């Protein structure tokens, strides 16, 4: 399985709040909807999905689960999961 990262000029950034979310919309906090995202890879049986998000400070992402593994890479700022605060430094 491969992961391809694309040059920023090739990415189509979208406000999260502009994406049709269907039944999931009621589970999103307004602070998350204010963020932006783009897909490097949409994902399929041969290619892992790679999505990049740019979130504002103090964005709340509601607890949720997926049927597949995820990888998080925080570039800047703290990340809080539950009551655990992890300070990310570069």
N, C-alpha and C positions, 0 to 999 in steps of 0.2 A: 504494500500500500504506500502511496506517495502523498506528500503534501507540497503544494506549490504556493509560494508567496509571490504576489504580483507587485509591480512597481506602483507607487501611490498614484501616478497619472492614469493607471488603468482601472482604478477602483471607483465604484459608484456609491458614494456615501449617501445614506438616506436617514431622515429623522425616524426614530423608532416609532413615534406616534403616527406616522404616515403609512405604516405597513399594515395591511389588513390582517388582523390577529384572530378574527372569528371568536370562538368561545373563550379563547385565552385572554381576551382584552380585559375582562373584569378582574383578572389576577395581577395585572401590571400596576405598579405604583406610578403616579404621575411623574415622579422624579426619574424613573427609568424611561418613560415615554419621551422625556425631554432629551435623552441621549441620541447618539447617531451610531449607525452600523454600516458595515459593508461586508460582502462575501468575497474572499479570495477564491474559495472553491465551494460550490453548492453542495457537493457530496453525493456519492452514489455507491454502488456495491464495490467499486474499485478505488474510489478516492474518498479520503476523509474530508468531512466538512471543516472549513476554516473560516471563521467569522471574526471580525475585528470590531470592537465596540469602543466608543469614546464617551465616557460618562462623566457627568459633573460631580464635584465633591458632594458627599452625603447622599448619593443615590442609593435608594433602597430597592433591592431585588428580592422579591418575596421568596421564601423557601419553596423549593420545587424539586422534582426528580426527573431523570431521563432514563431511557432504556439502554443507553450507551454511555461510554466513558467520555469525560470532558477533560480538557487541559486548560488551565487558566494561567495567564502571564500578566501580572500587574506591573506596569511600567513605572508608575509614580503614585505615591500616596499610600495611606493605610488601607487595609482590607479587614473588615470585621465579619466573622462568620459566627452567628449566635452570640456568645459572650466572649469569643476569642478575637483579640485584636492582633493583627500581624502587620508590623511596619515594614514596608517594602522600600528598599534602598538600592540605588543603582551605582 
